[in-house]
Amino acid sequence: MNQGQTERHSVSLTVNDRAVEAEVEPRLSLADFLRRHLDLVGTHLGCEQGACGACTVLVDGQSVRACLMLTVQADGTTVETVEGLATNGELHPVQEAFRTKQGLQCGFCTPGMLMRSLELIRDNRGITAEQAREGLASNMCRCTGYQYIVEAVVEAASNMDTEVNQ
Amino acid sequence: MTIPDVREHTTEKNWIGKSIPRLEDRRFLLGKGGYIDDLVLPNMLEVALVRSIYPHARIVSIDTSEAEALPGVAAVVTGAQAAEMTDPLPDFGPDPENHPWRCLAVDKVRYNGEGVVAIAAESRAIAEDAAELVVIEYEPLEPIVDPMAAKEDGSPLVHETLGTNIAFHREFTFGEVDADFEGADRIISDTLHWGRSGGQPIETVGAVADYDDASGMMSIHANSLSFTSYLFMLAGTLRVPSNKLDMHPVSAGGSFGSKLWEVKTPTIAGMLSRLCGRPVKFLQDRMENISNGDHHGSDRRYEVDLAVMNDGTLRSIKITTVEDYGAYIQFGVGHHGNALAQVTGPYKMSSVYYDVTAVLTNKCQQGAYRGFGSEVGNWVLERMVDLAAAELEMDPAEIRRRNFLEPDQFPYFIPTGNVYDSGDYGGVLDKALELADYAGWRQRQTEARAEGRNVGIGICTCQERSVFSATEFWFWFDEPGAPVSSMPESVTLDVDALGNITATLYSCAMWGNSPETMVAQLVGEEFDVDPQTVNVVYASSNQGLPATGPGGSRFTVMVAGAVEVASAKIKKKGAAIAAHLLEANVEDLTWVNGGFEVAGTPTARMELADIAIQAHLFKHGLPEEIESGLEASHVYDHPYTTMPNDDRTDLGVFYPFMGHACHIAVVEVDPDTGKVDFLDYAAVHDCGTMVNPRSLCGHIVGGTAQGIGTSLLEEFVYDDDGVLQTPSFAEYVIPTSMDVPELKIGHQETPSPYTPHGIKGGGEAGRMMAPAAISAAIDDALRDHGVRVRRLPATPERIVDWIDGGG
């Protein structure tokens, strides 16, 4: 099965507002591409089978398991990862809410949680705790029991709403 | 030893008790956590293993030629070859020479998933390609799956050299068990089974080894506990001099015990790095972590008898347990030491019988999982108390209250010899009943049941022992294994020339706990500085002081002891400098708000920064005996540990700082599907003085979520042929946000009289209690169906079976 893996495909995509072009093996996952080719190691691998959600990134605004998507499938897309959230060292409101609410412990699921949270907030204006809890069921956290992540999502949504309105 | 002095604790604190944001979090939020897989060294190889597809089989032959020929493969190592390069892995179990544990299987495989061949290649993908090209011929042997059959004579053997599958058996009697049972009104008996689950952090175990053949130095970066105190054992396995092994701690993406002293991964990486002359990364994948991670949790069958009086008084308990340890027994039966530390719970009971049999089977071995076996003991005791309450038709809160130790009875020695330092169990129960609105829920339960809904309420009142002593690993044997040790923890505090403070920790990087925040708050309290300004770093083992790291809810208490004395040393030196420069007597100086001042003369004052710059730069202006610099280290060994007696009717003090909690779960069970829904959940914890309440709450909620998994969802299932049926997160089901309720959390603070600030451990938290509360709630919900939870996890399938089976 290793035969044929020398074949390369060219891809061009946008990652965190940066244009990226590369020649990749067809079997290369988007997660491995981000981590190993672009050094964006904030996207984590917990199970490599699409169960845990630690590798969640946004592709054209939609959350995706980067361990299940091949890089060639991401050709022509716009990818957002955890590294794109903060600007000039200032935490994004979602990150800030996770910090103040202690919505993380070991931090390993956190990048995936942040990206999923951002999607939930964008898609659900005025998101409630119940909506957040249901929406976060896509991502496993082994440390927090989710309670303070739910609180963080609601708080971030509220803060982002305020920012938009100001 | 003598009992440590009782401390006076001030209630005026600046930083301890404040829920400051954690110092650790910014790097994780930015995606710059620095986990093991983020570390890439130049010219680094990566590893994949070939793992056994059989639970029990003889290795007839291994053909690695095709794998070796694959471009990009640097090394292919079989178990036999590994045994020529490494010694057996460190094993604290009984008779380690008769069940040797190696990094790769030699001659035969002993469980489904055991590593057989290791491959190092230019990439993980190439290593996995090569793994598929290895041809292994096995001769399958009869799998040994059921521990009850395995312990009988005539069973096939996991380790032929041991001559039996029973790795350990002993009976213990503490107190007058026979008399207490003879005098009892009733004997309540039951059979219980706690199933096999595990920590399963989202990040697996990994190591990056870099052997330098010029210096002979073996450097290993690992997310396992670096365990500096016992590192020489790993050096022995790797056959490097103990002073040439340097472990670099790396932040772990969760552990919950499962990365404790994980030695196999660094051994394989180190062996391959030396063989190939290049850095080597070995990171488990999920299946590896589940099937070959050496850290399954307890798997125990119990026969229990409880001696009670008709008024609900608990007198004595007899516990006979058979534990399925899997194919090896790396930590011996220390898990049962944990259980014996608090075997009588918060109750006045005068005697205990404990009979433990540790059995070896063809399964992944046990390691550590949040509670280390004491959580199982909690569940068993509470199951029995609930059964007594049901037989006596008593309210479950009332029978508990009737048996609680009273606040004025501490320090209290339980029958096994361990001491409980302090507690106020009635106070915790009162708070929990109010927080949960227990009376209100009983009313609503009556109404719901009238509508045919199966609503149940479960209460548990459980201990959380903290800060272990090493005796629990050897008091199983008559021969003293060692003098007593409470296992050291160390810190170095360095005040730089501008007065900024760096704290160096020596055991391991963070595991999801909050070592940096804890230390920073403790340092902030000592020096009146904002914890956010404290720099916390981790030293590698070669630079290290003795240290042990987290485990048994010990870290915060232990590091507080280290910080307290190191701070005192710095202040003593600072006072001498200030006294000299202020031309005052050192006895007249007092520490006030970040500096020293002459008592009664606040203008005669030096800030810490003023003292620090003098100490660093102007030694010749200071008294002759003062050396330059302002730093101090302290190695802390908490003093409260005692030897067991000769016949082991008294195990001594080995887990003295006793936390406590009450959980109240309200559930509704669908009898058609067996689904359990939470209607409410309240948890009140008392782990002495809280350092960061928000972080503690995080452990309470997170631990409870894991307890929910243990209770309802999670199990490593081996079928009758010994094949692991749950090798991934698709089958091994971890709770999601929809499986965990919103917790109501309350606190009580009963400070320890023996620890700095009165802190007790609290990290294992909710997992110590939740299974007992949830099991009781399910019983209560399904009492008309005759269901009693005797086995965990209580999966929907099992609940439906129990209903159909009538109990």
HADDOCK unambig.tbl for C-alpha pairs under 7 A between the chains (distance, minus, plus):
assign (segid A and resid 2 and name CA) (segid B and resid 129 and name CA) 6.36 0.50 0.50
assign (segid A and resid 41 and name CA) (segid B and resid 31 and name CA) 6.97 0.50 0.50
assign (segid A and resid 41 and name CA) (segid B and resid 38 and name CA) 5.94 0.50 0.50
assign (segid A and resid 42 and name CA) (segid B and resid 31 and name CA) 3.87 0.50 0.50
assign (segid A and resid 42 and name CA) (segid B and resid 32 and name CA) 6.07 0.50 0.50
assign (segid A and resid 46 and name CA) (segid B and resid 202 and name CA) 5.04 0.50 0.50
assign (segid A and resid 46 and name CA) (segid B and resid 203 and name CA) 5.32 0.50 0.50
assign (segid A and resid 46 and name CA) (segid B and resid 286 and name CA) 6.96 0.50 0.50
assign (segid A and resid 47 and name CA) (segid B and resid 285 and name CA) 6.91 0.50 0.50
assign (segid A and resid 47 and name CA) (segid B and resid 286 and name CA) 5.14 0.50 0.50
assign (segid A and resid 51 and name CA) (segid B and resid 729 and name CA) 6.11 0.50 0.50
assign (segid A and resid 51 and name CA) (segid B and resid 730 and name CA) 6.54 0.50 0.50
assign (segid A and resid 82 and name CA) (segid B and resid 30 and name CA) 6.56 0.50 0.50
assign (segid A and resid 82 and name CA) (segid B and resid 31 and name CA) 5.95 0.50 0.50
assign (segid A and resid 83 and name CA) (segid B and resid 30 and name CA) 6.15 0.50 0.50
assign (segid A and resid 83 and name CA) (segid B and resid 31 and name CA) 6.07 0.50 0.50
assign (segid A and resid 95 and name CA) (segid B and resid 29 and name CA) 5.94 0.50 0.50
assign (segid A and resid 99 and name CA) (segid B and resid 21 and name CA) 6.38 0.50 0.50
assign (segid A and resid 99 and name CA) (segid B and resid 25 and name CA) 6.46 0.50 0.50
assign (segid A and resid 100 and name CA) (segid B and resid 21 and name CA) 5.80 0.50 0.50
assign (segid A and resid 102 and name CA) (segid B and resid 21 and name CA) 6.81 0.50 0.50
assign (segid A and resid 105 and name CA) (segid B and resid 512 and name CA) 4.68 0.50 0.50
assign (segid A and resid 105 and name CA) (segid B and resid 513 and name CA) 6.48 0.50 0.50
assign (segid A and resid 106 and name CA) (segid B and resid 252 and name CA) 6.87 0.50 0.50
assign (segid A and resid 106 and name CA) (segid B and resid 253 and name CA) 5.08 0.50 0.50
assign (segid A and resid 106 and name CA) (segid B and resid 254 and name CA) 5.33 0.50 0.50
assign (segid A and resid 106 and name CA) (segid B and resid 511 and name CA) 6.01 0.50 0.50
assign (segid A and resid 106 and name CA) (segid B and resid 512 and name CA) 3.39 0.50 0.50
assign (segid A and resid 106 and name CA) (segid B and resid 513 and name CA) 6.91 0.50 0.50
assign (segid A and resid 107 and name CA) (segid B and resid 28 and name CA) 5.14 0.50 0.50
assign (segid A and resid 107 and name CA) (segid B and resid 253 and name CA) 6.42 0.50 0.50
assign (segid A and resid 108 and name CA) (segid B and resid 202 and name CA) 6.83 0.50 0.50
assign (segid A and resid 108 and name CA) (segid B and resid 203 and name CA) 6.65 0.50 0.50
assign (segid A and resid 108 and name CA) (segid B and resid 253 and name CA) 4.83 0.50 0.50
assign (segid A and resid 109 and name CA) (segid B and resid 202 and name CA) 6.91 0.50 0.50
assign (segid A and resid 110 and name CA) (segid B and resid 29 and name CA) 6.71 0.50 0.50
assign (segid A and resid 111 and name CA) (segid B and resid 29 and name CA) 6.78 0.50 0.50
assign (segid A and resid 111 and name CA) (segid B and resid 31 and name CA) 6.21 0.50 0.50
assign (segid A and resid 133 and name CA) (segid B and resid 737 and name CA) 5.75 0.50 0.50
assign (segid A and resid 133 and name CA) (segid B and resid 738 and name CA) 6.56 0.50 0.50
assign (segid A and resid 134 and name CA) (segid B and resid 737 and name CA) 6.95 0.50 0.50
assign (segid A and resid 134 and name CA) (segid B and resid 738 and name CA) 6.21 0.50 0.50
assign (segid A and resid 136 and name CA) (segid B and resid 737 and name CA) 6.32 0.50 0.50
assign (segid A and resid 137 and name CA) (segid B and resid 736 and name CA) 5.26 0.50 0.50
assign (segid A and resid 137 and name CA) (segid B and resid 737 and name CA) 5.00 0.50 0.50
assign (segid A and resid 137 and name CA) (segid B and resid 738 and name CA) 5.97 0.50 0.50
assign (segid A and resid 140 and name CA) (segid B and resid 736 and name CA) 5.83 0.50 0.50
assign (segid A and resid 142 and name CA) (segid B and resid 201 and name CA) 5.98 0.50 0.50
assign (segid A and resid 142 and name CA) (segid B and resid 202 and name CA) 6.54 0.50 0.50
assign (segid A and resid 143 and name CA) (segid B and resid 254 and name CA) 6.97 0.50 0.50
assign (segid A and resid 143 and name CA) (segid B and resid 702 and name CA) 5.00 0.50 0.50
assign (segid A and resid 144 and name CA) (segid B and resid 698 and name CA) 5.65 0.50 0.50
assign (segid A and resid 144 and name CA) (segid B and resid 699 and name CA) 6.97 0.50 0.50
assign (segid A and resid 144 and name CA) (segid B and resid 701 and name CA) 6.28 0.50 0.50
assign (segid A and resid 144 and name CA) (segid B and resid 702 and name CA) 4.26 0.50 0.50
assign (segid A and resid 145 and name CA) (segid B and resid 701 and name CA) 5.19 0.50 0.50
assign (segid A and resid 145 and name CA) (segid B and resid 702 and name CA) 4.04 0.50 0.50
assign (segid A and resid 145 and name CA) (segid B and resid 705 and name CA) 5.04 0.50 0.50
assign (segid A and resid 145 and name CA) (segid B and resid 740 and name CA) 6.69 0.50 0.50
assign (segid A and resid 146 and name CA) (segid B and resid 737 and name CA) 5.67 0.50 0.50
assign (segid A and resid 147 and name CA) (segid B and resid 742 and name CA) 6.18 0.50 0.50
